[in-house]
Amino acid sequence: MQHQISSLVRRIEALEAEAEIRRLQARYQFLCDTPCPEPGVVDDRDRIDRIMELYADGCLWQGVGEYYAGQFGKAEGKAQVRAHFERFWAQRSEPALVLNAHYLSSEQIHVDGDRAEGQWIHLQPWFFADGSGQLRSSRLNNGFRRIDGSWRITRTRTENVFVAPLPAGFASAFPASSVLMEP
């Protein structure tokens, strides 16, 4: 009986870890959306601060493969990962990016004690102020570690699946800001 209880506890702990990792990954994607739906985010520096809270010391953010290796490169450690995000949000495109949203699918999370791996396929529409847009898809292979009882991202690796232009005017009626999560 004790063995069965121990086995059940391990299974419940793994399920709880998967749920926390799922929320962690979703929050990361949520914070990267435009407009940012996180209430109280005052600017991109604040957004980056909140993203960096999700990462462990010694983390890695890397674009891999023939398309993303050159576009994103490799950032090691929190200072370099922060600089990666600062470069991204410092770039002001013309026309301006008015909407992007991250959709995750094909989830696989594998927990091994205080470490875990997660894979997803990601789909992301981008819409610009002039009505143009593109649809991007990538595969994610991320690492996680439980630190002081909370899961943190240790590795973000992304590889391009495709980038496709969308016809002009493909989407309309999207908000300039998000109020969904506000009280």
Secondary structure as the mmCIF struct_conf table of DSSP 4:
data_model
#
loop_
_struct_conf.conf_type_id
_struct_conf.id
_struct_conf.beg_label_comp_id
_struct_conf.beg_label_asym_id
_struct_conf.beg_label_seq_id
_struct_conf.end_label_comp_id
_struct_conf.end_label_asym_id
_struct_conf.end_label_seq_id
HELX_RH_AL_P HELX_RH_AL_P1 GLN A 2 CYS A 32
BEND BEND1 ASP A 33 ASP A 33
STRN STRN1 THR A 34 THR A 34
BEND BEND2 PRO A 35 PRO A 35
BEND BEND3 GLU A 38 GLU A 38
TURN_TY1_P TURN_TY1_P1 PRO A 39 GLY A 40
BEND BEND4 ASP A 43 ASP A 43
HELX_RH_AL_P HELX_RH_AL_P2 ASP A 44 MET A 52
TURN_TY1_P TURN_TY1_P2 GLU A 53 LEU A 54
STRN STRN2 TYR A 55 VAL A 64
HELX_RH_AL_P HELX_RH_AL_P3 GLY A 65 PHE A 72
STRN STRN3 LYS A 74 GLU A 76
HELX_RH_AL_P HELX_RH_AL_P4 GLY A 77 ALA A 90
BEND BEND5 GLU A 94 PRO A 95
HELX_LH_PP_P HELX_LH_PP_P1 ALA A 96 ALA A 96
STRN STRN4 LEU A 97 ASN A 100
STRN STRN5 TYR A 103 ASP A 112
TURN_TY1_P TURN_TY1_P3 GLY A 113 ASP A 114
STRN STRN6 ARG A 115 PHE A 128
TURN_TY1_P TURN_TY1_P4 ALA A 129 ASP A 130
BEND BEND6 GLY A 131 GLY A 131
STRN STRN7 GLY A 133 ILE A 147
TURN_TY1_P TURN_TY1_P5 ASP A 148 GLY A 149
STRN STRN8 SER A 150 LEU A 166
HELX_LH_PP_P HELX_LH_PP_P2 PRO A 167 PRO A 167
TURN_TY1_P TURN_TY1_P6 ALA A 168 GLY A 169
BEND BEND7 ALA A 176 SER A 177
TURN_TY1_P TURN_TY1_P7 LEU A 180 MET A 181
#
